[in-house]
Amino acid sequence: MLALPLYCIIKRPTAPAYVMLVGEAVGIPGAFFSAWFSVWGINANLPMEEIARYFGVMGVISNIGALMFACGFLLFLHDALRKRVSI
């Protein structure tokens, strides 16, 4: 998914493209953390409450990134469709 914001920034750097890029930059570490921490946290014998707390925090951060990406994508579509209708 990182290819779409990078393509938009290279083609025409606008605010929606940067919002999508920031959203992806926030969301990608959350996915890696979820995959890595589930294995490491169980093997390190951490209490389940602590594991759940970390997953809750990373879930909130990942959701913020997903919302930023979605807002940037919708703004990008709005601009593209508005320009297409005016032509």
PDB file of N, CA, C and O in Angstrom, chain B, residues numbered from 101:
ATOM      1  N   MET B 101       0.813  -1.201   0.000  1.00  0.00           N
ATOM      2  CA  MET B 101       0.000   0.000   0.000  1.00  0.00           C
ATOM      3  C   MET B 101       0.857   1.266   0.000  1.00  0.00           C
ATOM      4  O   MET B 101       0.351   2.355  -0.270  1.00  0.00           O
ATOM      5  N   LEU B 102       2.112   1.132   0.292  1.00  0.00           N
ATOM      6  CA  LEU B 102       2.987   2.303   0.316  1.00  0.00           C
ATOM      7  C   LEU B 102       3.255   2.837  -1.084  1.00  0.00           C
ATOM      8  O   LEU B 102       3.682   3.980  -1.246  1.00  0.00           O
ATOM      9  N   ALA B 103       3.006   2.016  -2.090  1.00  0.00           N
ATOM     10  CA  ALA B 103       3.265   2.434  -3.467  1.00  0.00           C
ATOM     11  C   ALA B 103       2.308   3.538  -3.917  1.00  0.00           C
ATOM     12  O   ALA B 103       2.714   4.430  -4.662  1.00  0.00           O
ATOM     13  N   LEU B 104       1.071   3.496  -3.489  1.00  0.00           N
ATOM     14  CA  LEU B 104       0.090   4.493  -3.925  1.00  0.00           C
ATOM     15  C   LEU B 104       0.457   5.904  -3.461  1.00  0.00           C
ATOM     16  O   LEU B 104       0.480   6.809  -4.294  1.00  0.00           O
ATOM     17  N   PRO B 105       0.747   6.142  -2.171  1.00  0.00           N
ATOM     18  CA  PRO B 105       1.114   7.508  -1.799  1.00  0.00           C
ATOM     19  C   PRO B 105       2.425   7.967  -2.433  1.00  0.00           C
ATOM     20  O   PRO B 105       2.563   9.138  -2.788  1.00  0.00           O
ATOM     21  N   LEU B 106       3.381   7.063  -2.576  1.00  0.00           N
ATOM     22  CA  LEU B 106       4.646   7.451  -3.208  1.00  0.00           C
ATOM     23  C   LEU B 106       4.434   7.809  -4.678  1.00  0.00           C
ATOM     24  O   LEU B 106       5.029   8.766  -5.172  1.00  0.00           O
ATOM     25  N   TYR B 107       3.600   7.057  -5.373  1.00  0.00           N
ATOM     26  CA  TYR B 107       3.288   7.374  -6.763  1.00  0.00           C
ATOM     27  C   TYR B 107       2.598   8.737  -6.863  1.00  0.00           C
ATOM     28  O   TYR B 107       2.915   9.531  -7.749  1.00  0.00           O
ATOM     29  N   CYS B 108       1.662   9.004  -5.963  1.00  0.00           N
ATOM     30  CA  CYS B 108       0.952  10.289  -5.986  1.00  0.00           C
ATOM     31  C   CYS B 108       1.895  11.453  -5.698  1.00  0.00           C
ATOM     32  O   CYS B 108       1.769  12.519  -6.300  1.00  0.00           O
ATOM     33  N   ILE B 109       2.834  11.252  -4.784  1.00  0.00           N
ATOM     34  CA  ILE B 109       3.774  12.324  -4.458  1.00  0.00           C
ATOM     35  C   ILE B 109       4.731  12.572  -5.622  1.00  0.00           C
ATOM     36  O   ILE B 109       5.057  13.721  -5.920  1.00  0.00           O
ATOM     37  N   ILE B 110       5.179  11.513  -6.275  1.00  0.00           N
ATOM     38  CA  ILE B 110       6.079  11.684  -7.417  1.00  0.00           C
ATOM     39  C   ILE B 110       5.353  12.348  -8.583  1.00  0.00           C
ATOM     40  O   ILE B 110       5.904  13.225  -9.248  1.00  0.00           O
ATOM     41  N   LYS B 111       4.114  11.924  -8.827  1.00  0.00           N
ATOM     42  CA  LYS B 111       3.358  12.463  -9.962  1.00  0.00           C
ATOM     43  C   LYS B 111       2.956  13.913  -9.717  1.00  0.00           C
ATOM     44  O   LYS B 111       3.171  14.774 -10.570  1.00  0.00           O
ATOM     45  N   ARG B 112       2.376  14.178  -8.559  1.00  0.00           N
ATOM     46  CA  ARG B 112       1.942  15.537  -8.235  1.00  0.00           C
ATOM     47  C   ARG B 112       1.858  15.666  -6.720  1.00  0.00           C
ATOM     48  O   ARG B 112       0.903  15.182  -6.113  1.00  0.00           O
ATOM     49  N   PRO B 113       2.836  16.309  -6.105  1.00  0.00           N
ATOM     50  CA  PRO B 113       2.831  16.412  -4.641  1.00  0.00           C
ATOM     51  C   PRO B 113       1.714  17.340  -4.136  1.00  0.00           C
ATOM     52  O   PRO B 113       1.765  18.557  -4.313  1.00  0.00           O
ATOM     53  N   THR B 114       0.728  16.739  -3.518  1.00  0.00           N
ATOM     54  CA  THR B 114      -0.384  17.491  -2.944  1.00  0.00           C
ATOM     55  C   THR B 114      -0.574  17.067  -1.492  1.00  0.00           C
ATOM     56  O   THR B 114       0.029  16.101  -1.026  1.00  0.00           O
ATOM     57  N   ALA B 115      -1.413  17.799  -0.801  1.00  0.00           N
ATOM     58  CA  ALA B 115      -1.671  17.495   0.613  1.00  0.00           C
ATOM     59  C   ALA B 115      -2.289  16.101   0.807  1.00  0.00           C
ATOM     60  O   ALA B 115      -1.867  15.388   1.717  1.00  0.00           O
ATOM     61  N   PRO B 116      -3.272  15.683  -0.010  1.00  0.00           N
ATOM     62  CA  PRO B 116      -3.814  14.331   0.196  1.00  0.00           C
ATOM     63  C   PRO B 116      -2.771  13.229   0.049  1.00  0.00           C
ATOM     64  O   PRO B 116      -2.831  12.221   0.753  1.00  0.00           O
ATOM     65  N   ALA B 117      -1.820  13.413  -0.854  1.00  0.00           N
ATOM     66  CA  ALA B 117      -0.773  12.398  -1.025  1.00  0.00           C
ATOM     67  C   ALA B 117       0.097  12.312   0.221  1.00  0.00           C
ATOM     68  O   ALA B 117       0.477  11.219   0.640  1.00  0.00           O
ATOM     69  N   TYR B 118       0.412  13.458   0.813  1.00  0.00           N
ATOM     70  CA  TYR B 118       1.216  13.449   2.033  1.00  0.00           C
ATOM     71  C   TYR B 118       0.437  12.886   3.224  1.00  0.00           C
ATOM     72  O   TYR B 118       1.020  12.236   4.092  1.00  0.00           O
ATOM     73  N   VAL B 119      -0.871  13.131   3.270  1.00  0.00           N
ATOM     74  CA  VAL B 119      -1.689  12.557   4.349  1.00  0.00           C
ATOM     75  C   VAL B 119      -1.731  11.038   4.222  1.00  0.00           C
ATOM     76  O   VAL B 119      -1.662  10.325   5.224  1.00  0.00           O
ATOM     77  N   MET B 120      -1.844  10.542   2.982  1.00  0.00           N
ATOM     78  CA  MET B 120      -1.810   9.096   2.776  1.00  0.00           C
ATOM     79  C   MET B 120      -0.456   8.519   3.185  1.00  0.00           C
ATOM     80  O   MET B 120      -0.395   7.453   3.798  1.00  0.00           O
ATOM     81  N   LEU B 121       0.621   9.213   2.853  1.00  0.00           N
ATOM     82  CA  LEU B 121       1.957   8.723   3.196  1.00  0.00           C
ATOM     83  C   LEU B 121       2.163   8.675   4.705  1.00  0.00           C
ATOM     84  O   LEU B 121       2.722   7.710   5.226  1.00  0.00           O
ATOM     85  N   VAL B 122       1.718   9.703   5.402  1.00  0.00           N
ATOM     86  CA  VAL B 122       1.842   9.715   6.862  1.00  0.00           C
ATOM     87  C   VAL B 122       0.980   8.614   7.480  1.00  0.00           C
ATOM     88  O   VAL B 122       1.400   7.953   8.430  1.00  0.00           O
ATOM     89  N   GLY B 123      -0.207   8.420   6.946  1.00  0.00           N
ATOM     90  CA  GLY B 123      -1.067   7.347   7.439  1.00  0.00           C
ATOM     91  C   GLY B 123      -0.436   5.979   7.267  1.00  0.00           C
ATOM     92  O   GLY B 123      -0.524   5.136   8.160  1.00  0.00           O
ATOM     93  N   GLU B 124       0.195   5.754   6.137  1.00  0.00           N
ATOM     94  CA  GLU B 124       0.894   4.483   5.913  1.00  0.00           C
ATOM     95  C   GLU B 124       2.103   4.357   6.822  1.00  0.00           C
ATOM     96  O   GLU B 124       2.374   3.281   7.355  1.00  0.00           O
ATOM     97  N   ALA B 125       2.836   5.459   7.001  1.00  0.00           N
ATOM     98  CA  ALA B 125       4.022   5.418   7.861  1.00  0.00           C
ATOM     99  C   ALA B 125       3.645   5.122   9.311  1.00  0.00           C
ATOM    100  O   ALA B 125       4.440   4.538  10.048  1.00  0.00           O
ATOM    101  N   VAL B 126       2.460   5.512   9.722  1.00  0.00           N
ATOM    102  CA  VAL B 126       1.994   5.216  11.077  1.00  0.00           C
ATOM    103  C   VAL B 126       1.431   3.801  11.151  1.00  0.00           C
ATOM    104  O   VAL B 126       1.591   3.132  12.172  1.00  0.00           O
ATOM    105  N   GLY B 127       0.788   3.340  10.111  1.00  0.00           N
ATOM    106  CA  GLY B 127       0.117   2.041  10.141  1.00  0.00           C
ATOM    107  C   GLY B 127       1.006   0.837   9.929  1.00  0.00           C
ATOM    108  O   GLY B 127       0.742  -0.225  10.493  1.00  0.00           O
ATOM    109  N   ILE B 128       2.050   0.973   9.134  1.00  0.00           N
ATOM    110  CA  ILE B 128       2.917  -0.180   8.840  1.00  0.00           C
ATOM    111  C   ILE B 128       3.623  -0.706  10.085  1.00  0.00           C
ATOM    112  O   ILE B 128       3.654  -1.922  10.276  1.00  0.00           O
ATOM    113  N   PRO B 129       4.189   0.139  10.939  1.00  0.00           N
ATOM    114  CA  PRO B 129       4.819  -0.418  12.150  1.00  0.00           C
ATOM    115  C   PRO B 129       3.829  -1.160  13.053  1.00  0.00           C
ATOM    116  O   PRO B 129       4.214  -2.098  13.749  1.00  0.00           O
ATOM    117  N   GLY B 130       2.590  -0.758  13.047  1.00  0.00           N
ATOM    118  CA  GLY B 130       1.583  -1.463  13.839  1.00  0.00           C
ATOM    119  C   GLY B 130       1.388  -2.893  13.374  1.00  0.00           C
ATOM    120  O   GLY B 130       1.208  -3.796  14.192  1.00  0.00           O
ATOM    121  N   ALA B 131       1.421  -3.105  12.072  1.00  0.00           N
ATOM    122  CA  ALA B 131       1.276  -4.467  11.536  1.00  0.00           C
ATOM    123  C   ALA B 131       2.481  -5.326  11.904  1.00  0.00           C
ATOM    124  O   ALA B 131       2.328  -6.482  12.297  1.00  0.00           O
ATOM    125  N   PHE B 132       3.667  -4.764  11.776  1.00  0.00           N
ATOM    126  CA  PHE B 132       4.866  -5.509  12.152  1.00  0.00           C
ATOM    127  C   PHE B 132       4.899  -5.789  13.648  1.00  0.00           C
ATOM    128  O   PHE B 132       5.292  -6.876  14.072  1.00  0.00           O
ATOM    129  N   PHE B 133       4.487  -4.813  14.446  1.00  0.00           N
ATOM    130  CA  PHE B 133       4.477  -4.992  15.891  1.00  0.00           C
ATOM    131  C   PHE B 133       3.509  -6.102  16.290  1.00  0.00           C
ATOM    132  O   PHE B 133       3.817  -6.911  17.164  1.00  0.00           O
ATOM    133  N   SER B 134       2.357  -6.140  15.660  1.00  0.00           N
ATOM    134  CA  SER B 134       1.377  -7.174  15.997  1.00  0.00           C
ATOM    135  C   SER B 134       1.906  -8.567  15.705  1.00  0.00           C
ATOM    136  O   SER B 134       1.713  -9.490  16.496  1.00  0.00           O
ATOM    137  N   ALA B 135       2.569  -8.717  14.577  1.00  0.00           N
ATOM    138  CA  ALA B 135       3.105 -10.030  14.221  1.00  0.00           C
ATOM    139  C   ALA B 135       4.275 -10.418  15.114  1.00  0.00           C
ATOM    140  O   ALA B 135       4.385 -11.569  15.536  1.00  0.00           O
ATOM    141  N   TRP B 136       5.140  -9.467  15.397  1.00  0.00           N
ATOM    142  CA  TRP B 136       6.339  -9.758  16.180  1.00  0.00           C
ATOM    143  C   TRP B 136       6.032  -9.927  17.664  1.00  0.00           C
ATOM    144  O   TRP B 136       6.545 -10.844  18.307  1.00  0.00           O
ATOM    145  N   PHE B 137       5.204  -9.054  18.203  1.00  0.00           N
ATOM    146  CA  PHE B 137       4.983  -9.058  19.646  1.00  0.00           C
ATOM    147  C   PHE B 137       4.140 -10.238  20.098  1.00  0.00           C
ATOM    148  O   PHE B 137       4.276 -10.690  21.235  1.00  0.00           O
ATOM    149  N   SER B 138       3.272 -10.745  19.231  1.00  0.00           N
ATOM    150  CA  SER B 138       2.471 -11.899  19.644  1.00  0.00           C
ATOM    151  C   SER B 138       3.365 -13.099  19.924  1.00  0.00           C
ATOM    152  O   SER B 138       3.100 -13.853  20.860  1.00  0.00           O
ATOM    153  N   VAL B 139       4.398 -13.290  19.147  1.00  0.00           N
ATOM    154  CA  VAL B 139       5.324 -14.397  19.370  1.00  0.00           C
ATOM    155  C   VAL B 139       6.262 -14.088  20.529  1.00  0.00           C
ATOM    156  O   VAL B 139       6.451 -14.918  21.418  1.00  0.00           O
ATOM    157  N   TRP B 140       6.853 -12.886  20.521  1.00  0.00           N
ATOM    158  CA  TRP B 140       7.829 -12.522  21.541  1.00  0.00           C
ATOM    159  C   TRP B 140       7.194 -12.393  22.924  1.00  0.00           C
ATOM    160  O   TRP B 140       7.780 -12.831  23.914  1.00  0.00           O
ATOM    161  N   GLY B 141       6.027 -11.810  23.002  1.00  0.00           N
ATOM    162  CA  GLY B 141       5.374 -11.606  24.301  1.00  0.00           C
ATOM    163  C   GLY B 141       5.006 -12.905  24.984  1.00  0.00           C
ATOM    164  O   GLY B 141       5.111 -13.022  26.205  1.00  0.00           O
ATOM    165  N   ILE B 142       4.579 -13.872  24.212  1.00  0.00           N
ATOM    166  CA  ILE B 142       4.225 -15.171  24.797  1.00  0.00           C
ATOM    167  C   ILE B 142       5.482 -15.928  25.208  1.00  0.00           C
ATOM    168  O   ILE B 142       5.510 -16.559  26.264  1.00  0.00           O
ATOM    169  N   ASN B 143       6.522 -15.867  24.377  1.00  0.00           N
ATOM    170  CA  ASN B 143       7.763 -16.561  24.704  1.00  0.00           C
ATOM    171  C   ASN B 143       8.499 -15.913  25.873  1.00  0.00           C
ATOM    172  O   ASN B 143       9.264 -16.593  26.558  1.00  0.00           O
ATOM    173  N   ALA B 144       8.293 -14.628  26.122  1.00  0.00           N
ATOM    174  CA  ALA B 144       8.953 -13.940  27.226  1.00  0.00           C
ATOM    175  C   ALA B 144       8.183 -14.107  28.538  1.00  0.00           C
ATOM    176  O   ALA B 144       8.590 -13.569  29.567  1.00  0.00           O
ATOM    177  N   ASN B 145       7.093 -14.837  28.506  1.00  0.00           N
ATOM    178  CA  ASN B 145       6.254 -15.087  29.686  1.00  0.00           C
ATOM    179  C   ASN B 145       5.764 -13.790  30.328  1.00  0.00           C
ATOM    180  O   ASN B 145       5.770 -13.647  31.551  1.00  0.00           O
ATOM    181  N   LEU B 146       5.343 -12.852  29.488  1.00  0.00           N
ATOM    182  CA  LEU B 146       4.757 -11.617  30.001  1.00  0.00           C
ATOM    183  C   LEU B 146       3.330 -11.894  30.465  1.00  0.00           C
ATOM    184  O   LEU B 146       2.653 -12.762  29.915  1.00  0.00           O
ATOM    185  N   PRO B 147       2.876 -11.161  31.472  1.00  0.00           N
ATOM    186  CA  PRO B 147       1.486 -11.337  31.895  1.00  0.00           C
ATOM    187  C   PRO B 147       0.522 -10.943  30.773  1.00  0.00           C
ATOM    188  O   PRO B 147       0.804 -10.042  29.983  1.00  0.00           O
ATOM    189  N   MET B 148      -0.598 -11.620  30.719  1.00  0.00           N
ATOM    190  CA  MET B 148      -1.570 -11.372  29.649  1.00  0.00           C
ATOM    191  C   MET B 148      -2.109  -9.946  29.690  1.00  0.00           C
ATOM    192  O   MET B 148      -2.437  -9.380  28.647  1.00  0.00           O
ATOM    193  N   GLU B 149      -2.204  -9.358  30.881  1.00  0.00           N
ATOM    194  CA  GLU B 149      -2.689  -7.978  30.980  1.00  0.00           C
ATOM    195  C   GLU B 149      -1.740  -7.014  30.290  1.00  0.00           C
ATOM    196  O   GLU B 149      -2.181  -6.065  29.642  1.00  0.00           O
ATOM    197  N   GLU B 150      -0.431  -7.249  30.424  1.00  0.00           N
ATOM    198  CA  GLU B 150       0.547  -6.377  29.785  1.00  0.00           C
ATOM    199  C   GLU B 150       0.529  -6.542  28.264  1.00  0.00           C
ATOM    200  O   GLU B 150       0.636  -5.562  27.526  1.00  0.00           O
ATOM    201  N   ILE B 151       0.394  -7.774  27.807  1.00  0.00           N
ATOM    202  CA  ILE B 151       0.299  -8.016  26.369  1.00  0.00           C
ATOM    203  C   ILE B 151      -0.948  -7.336  25.806  1.00  0.00           C
ATOM    204  O   ILE B 151      -0.895  -6.723  24.740  1.00  0.00           O
ATOM    205  N   ALA B 152      -2.054  -7.443  26.513  1.00  0.00           N
ATOM    206  CA  ALA B 152      -3.299  -6.812  26.057  1.00  0.00           C
ATOM    207  C   ALA B 152      -3.161  -5.292  26.039  1.00  0.00           C
ATOM    208  O   ALA B 152      -3.714  -4.641  25.153  1.00  0.00           O
ATOM    209  N   ARG B 153      -2.447  -4.719  26.982  1.00  0.00           N
ATOM    210  CA  ARG B 153      -2.252  -3.265  27.019  1.00  0.00           C
ATOM    211  C   ARG B 153      -1.448  -2.808  25.804  1.00  0.00           C
ATOM    212  O   ARG B 153      -1.793  -1.811  25.169  1.00  0.00           O
ATOM    213  N   TYR B 154      -0.372  -3.540  25.477  1.00  0.00           N
ATOM    214  CA  TYR B 154       0.433  -3.176  24.311  1.00  0.00           C
ATOM    215  C   TYR B 154      -0.378  -3.281  23.020  1.00  0.00           C
ATOM    216  O   TYR B 154      -0.289  -2.416  22.148  1.00  0.00           O
ATOM    217  N   PHE B 155      -1.166  -4.342  22.911  1.00  0.00           N
ATOM    218  CA  PHE B 155      -1.992  -4.490  21.713  1.00  0.00           C
ATOM    219  C   PHE B 155      -3.059  -3.402  21.633  1.00  0.00           C
ATOM    220  O   PHE B 155      -3.401  -2.959  20.537  1.00  0.00           O
ATOM    221  N   GLY B 156      -3.586  -2.969  22.761  1.00  0.00           N
ATOM    222  CA  GLY B 156      -4.561  -1.890  22.753  1.00  0.00           C
ATOM    223  C   GLY B 156      -3.965  -0.583  22.273  1.00  0.00           C
ATOM    224  O   GLY B 156      -4.573   0.126  21.471  1.00  0.00           O
ATOM    225  N   VAL B 157      -2.782  -0.263  22.758  1.00  0.00           N
ATOM    226  CA  VAL B 157      -2.112   0.978  22.346  1.00  0.00           C
ATOM    227  C   VAL B 157      -1.770   0.931  20.860  1.00  0.00           C
ATOM    228  O   VAL B 157      -2.010   1.893  20.131  1.00  0.00           O
ATOM    229  N   MET B 158      -1.210  -0.193  20.416  1.00  0.00           N
ATOM    230  CA  MET B 158      -0.861  -0.297  19.002  1.00  0.00           C
ATOM    231  C   MET B 158      -2.111  -0.336  18.116  1.00  0.00           C
ATOM    232  O   MET B 158      -2.065   0.114  16.972  1.00  0.00           O
ATOM    233  N   GLY B 159      -3.201  -0.857  18.619  1.00  0.00           N
ATOM    234  CA  GLY B 159      -4.451  -0.839  17.862  1.00  0.00           C
ATOM    235  C   GLY B 159      -4.953   0.576  17.645  1.00  0.00           C
ATOM    236  O   GLY B 159      -5.419   0.914  16.556  1.00  0.00           O
ATOM    237  N   VAL B 160      -4.861   1.403  18.675  1.00  0.00           N
ATOM    238  CA  VAL B 160      -5.282   2.804  18.540  1.00  0.00           C
ATOM    239  C   VAL B 160      -4.388   3.535  17.551  1.00  0.00           C
ATOM    240  O   VAL B 160      -4.877   4.284  16.705  1.00  0.00           O
ATOM    241  N   ILE B 161      -3.079   3.323  17.653  1.00  0.00           N
ATOM    242  CA  ILE B 161      -2.147   3.981  16.731  1.00  0.00           C
ATOM    243  C   ILE B 161      -2.381   3.513  15.297  1.00  0.00           C
ATOM    244  O   ILE B 161      -2.355   4.332  14.378  1.00  0.00           O
ATOM    245  N   SER B 162      -2.606   2.235  15.086  1.00  0.00           N
ATOM    246  CA  SER B 162      -2.866   1.713  13.743  1.00  0.00           C
ATOM    247  C   SER B 162      -4.175   2.253  13.177  1.00  0.00           C
ATOM    248  O   SER B 162      -4.265   2.538  11.983  1.00  0.00           O
ATOM    249  N   ASN B 163      -5.184   2.395  14.026  1.00  0.00           N
ATOM    250  CA  ASN B 163      -6.460   2.953  13.559  1.00  0.00           C
ATOM    251  C   ASN B 163      -6.320   4.412  13.168  1.00  0.00           C
ATOM    252  O   ASN B 163      -6.936   4.856  12.199  1.00  0.00           O
ATOM    253  N   ILE B 164      -5.516   5.163  13.911  1.00  0.00           N
ATOM    254  CA  ILE B 164      -5.274   6.559  13.532  1.00  0.00           C
ATOM    255  C   ILE B 164      -4.587   6.614  12.169  1.00  0.00           C
ATOM    256  O   ILE B 164      -4.939   7.442  11.329  1.00  0.00           O
ATOM    257  N   GLY B 165      -3.617   5.743  11.950  1.00  0.00           N
ATOM    258  CA  GLY B 165      -2.954   5.689  10.649  1.00  0.00           C
ATOM    259  C   GLY B 165      -3.907   5.303   9.538  1.00  0.00           C
ATOM    260  O   GLY B 165      -3.853   5.875   8.449  1.00  0.00           O
ATOM    261  N   ALA B 166      -4.779   4.344   9.796  1.00  0.00           N
ATOM    262  CA  ALA B 166      -5.748   3.925   8.777  1.00  0.00           C
ATOM    263  C   ALA B 166      -6.727   5.054   8.456  1.00  0.00           C
ATOM    264  O   ALA B 166      -7.085   5.249   7.294  1.00  0.00           O
ATOM    265  N   LEU B 167      -7.154   5.786   9.458  1.00  0.00           N
ATOM    266  CA  LEU B 167      -8.055   6.917   9.213  1.00  0.00           C
ATOM    267  C   LEU B 167      -7.364   8.018   8.422  1.00  0.00           C
ATOM    268  O   LEU B 167      -7.972   8.628   7.542  1.00  0.00           O
ATOM    269  N   MET B 168      -6.097   8.273   8.729  1.00  0.00           N
ATOM    270  CA  MET B 168      -5.358   9.285   7.971  1.00  0.00           C
ATOM    271  C   MET B 168      -5.213   8.866   6.512  1.00  0.00           C
ATOM    272  O   MET B 168      -5.386   9.685   5.610  1.00  0.00           O
ATOM    273  N   PHE B 169      -4.896   7.588   6.278  1.00  0.00           N
ATOM    274  CA  PHE B 169      -4.782   7.109   4.899  1.00  0.00           C
ATOM    275  C   PHE B 169      -6.119   7.225   4.181  1.00  0.00           C
ATOM    276  O   PHE B 169      -6.168   7.669   3.034  1.00  0.00           O
ATOM    277  N   ALA B 170      -7.198   6.832   4.839  1.00  0.00           N
ATOM    278  CA  ALA B 170      -8.525   6.891   4.216  1.00  0.00           C
ATOM    279  C   ALA B 170      -8.926   8.332   3.900  1.00  0.00           C
ATOM    280  O   ALA B 170      -9.474   8.603   2.832  1.00  0.00           O
ATOM    281  N   CYS B 171      -8.659   9.243   4.810  1.00  0.00           N
ATOM    282  CA  CYS B 171      -8.989  10.660   4.552  1.00  0.00           C
ATOM    283  C   CYS B 171      -8.181  11.202   3.383  1.00  0.00           C
ATOM    284  O   CYS B 171      -8.723  11.901   2.526  1.00  0.00           O
ATOM    285  N   GLY B 172      -6.902  10.890   3.340  1.00  0.00           N
ATOM    286  CA  GLY B 172      -6.075  11.335   2.218  1.00  0.00           C
ATOM    287  C   GLY B 172      -6.531  10.748   0.902  1.00  0.00           C
ATOM    288  O   GLY B 172      -6.552  11.438  -0.117  1.00  0.00           O
ATOM    289  N   PHE B 173      -6.901   9.463   0.917  1.00  0.00           N
ATOM    290  CA  PHE B 173      -7.368   8.814  -0.305  1.00  0.00           C
ATOM    291  C   PHE B 173      -8.682   9.422  -0.788  1.00  0.00           C
ATOM    292  O   PHE B 173      -8.858   9.644  -1.985  1.00  0.00           O
ATOM    293  N   LEU B 174      -9.606   9.692   0.136  1.00  0.00           N
ATOM    294  CA  LEU B 174     -10.879  10.309  -0.252  1.00  0.00           C
ATOM    295  C   LEU B 174     -10.675  11.728  -0.769  1.00  0.00           C
ATOM    296  O   LEU B 174     -11.337  12.137  -1.723  1.00  0.00           O
ATOM    297  N   LEU B 175      -9.772  12.480  -0.155  1.00  0.00           N
ATOM    298  CA  LEU B 175      -9.473  13.824  -0.661  1.00  0.00           C
ATOM    299  C   LEU B 175      -8.848  13.758  -2.052  1.00  0.00           C
ATOM    300  O   LEU B 175      -9.149  14.577  -2.920  1.00  0.00           O
ATOM    301  N   PHE B 176      -7.978  12.777  -2.251  1.00  0.00           N
ATOM    302  CA  PHE B 176      -7.360  12.596  -3.564  1.00  0.00           C
ATOM    303  C   PHE B 176      -8.414  12.265  -4.615  1.00  0.00           C
ATOM    304  O   PHE B 176      -8.396  12.832  -5.708  1.00  0.00           O
ATOM    305  N   LEU B 177      -9.338  11.349  -4.295  1.00  0.00           N
ATOM    306  CA  LEU B 177     -10.411  11.014  -5.231  1.00  0.00           C
ATOM    307  C   LEU B 177     -11.316  12.207  -5.502  1.00  0.00           C
ATOM    308  O   LEU B 177     -11.733  12.430  -6.638  1.00  0.00           O
ATOM    309  N   HIS B 178     -11.616  12.964  -4.470  1.00  0.00           N
ATOM    310  CA  HIS B 178     -12.472  14.141  -4.635  1.00  0.00           C
ATOM    311  C   HIS B 178     -11.830  15.135  -5.593  1.00  0.00           C
ATOM    312  O   HIS B 178     -12.497  15.659  -6.485  1.00  0.00           O
ATOM    313  N   ASP B 179     -10.541  15.396  -5.413  1.00  0.00           N
ATOM    314  CA  ASP B 179      -9.848  16.328  -6.309  1.00  0.00           C
ATOM    315  C   ASP B 179      -9.796  15.790  -7.737  1.00  0.00           C
ATOM    316  O   ASP B 179     -10.011  16.537  -8.692  1.00  0.00           O
ATOM    317  N   ALA B 180      -9.512  14.499  -7.885  1.00  0.00           N
ATOM    318  CA  ALA B 180      -9.407  13.914  -9.222  1.00  0.00           C
ATOM    319  C   ALA B 180     -10.758  13.931  -9.935  1.00  0.00           C
ATOM    320  O   ALA B 180     -10.823  14.247 -11.123  1.00  0.00           O
ATOM    321  N   LEU B 181     -11.827  13.597  -9.228  1.00  0.00           N
ATOM    322  CA  LEU B 181     -13.154  13.588  -9.855  1.00  0.00           C
ATOM    323  C   LEU B 181     -13.651  14.990 -10.144  1.00  0.00           C
ATOM    324  O   LEU B 181     -14.329  15.212 -11.146  1.00  0.00           O
ATOM    325  N   ARG B 182     -13.327  15.927  -9.290  1.00  0.00           N
ATOM    326  CA  ARG B 182     -13.750  17.317  -9.518  1.00  0.00           C
ATOM    327  C   ARG B 182     -13.079  17.882 -10.767  1.00  0.00           C
ATOM    328  O   ARG B 182     -13.708  18.592 -11.552  1.00  0.00           O
ATOM    329  N   LYS B 183     -11.801  17.563 -10.945  1.00  0.00           N
ATOM    330  CA  LYS B 183     -11.101  18.046 -12.143  1.00  0.00           C
ATOM    331  C   LYS B 183     -11.611  17.359 -13.395  1.00  0.00           C
ATOM    332  O   LYS B 183     -11.660  17.978 -14.458  1.00  0.00           O
ATOM    333  N   ARG B 184     -11.994  16.089 -13.293  1.00  0.00           N
ATOM    334  CA  ARG B 184     -12.492  15.355 -14.453  1.00  0.00           C
ATOM    335  C   ARG B 184     -13.863  15.893 -14.875  1.00  0.00           C
ATOM    336  O   ARG B 184     -14.152  15.958 -16.070  1.00  0.00           O
ATOM    337  N   VAL B 185     -14.706  16.277 -13.922  1.00  0.00           N
ATOM    338  CA  VAL B 185     -16.037  16.795 -14.247  1.00  0.00           C
ATOM    339  C   VAL B 185     -15.934  18.180 -14.868  1.00  0.00           C
ATOM    340  O   VAL B 185     -16.732  18.517 -15.743  1.00  0.00           O
ATOM    341  N   SER B 186     -14.968  18.993 -14.436  1.00  0.00           N
ATOM    342  CA  SER B 186     -14.858  20.341 -14.953  1.00  0.00           C
ATOM    343  C   SER B 186     -14.271  20.384 -16.360  1.00  0.00           C
ATOM    344  O   SER B 186     -14.375  21.403 -17.043  1.00  0.00           O
ATOM    345  N   ILE B 187     -13.658  19.290 -16.798  1.00  0.00           N
ATOM    346  CA  ILE B 187     -13.052  19.293 -18.157  1.00  0.00           C
ATOM    347  C   ILE B 187     -14.111  19.071 -19.206  1.00  0.00           C
ATOM    348  O   ILE B 187     -13.802  19.041 -20.397  1.00  0.00           O
TER     349      ILE B 187
END
